[in-house]
Amino acid sequence: MNQINYAAVTDQELGQYLIQHREAQIVLQAYIDRLNEYSSPVLLNLTYDIYMEYAVYV
């Protein structure tokens, strides 16, 4: 399995990867770290989408 450099991917890519790999805690942590570092319109919009995906998943 290839290790992904989450710091190097775009906000959109990270959000989509998180939606596709809900079980990957490291991806969720990378997303939360990025949200804490700064908030962009892309991150804020994706946060709602991701929240809805997780709500359906759980």
Secondary structure, 3 states (H helix, E strand, C coil): CCCCCCCCCCHHHHHHHHHHCCCCHHHHHHHHHHHHHCCCHHHHHHHHHHHHHHHHHC
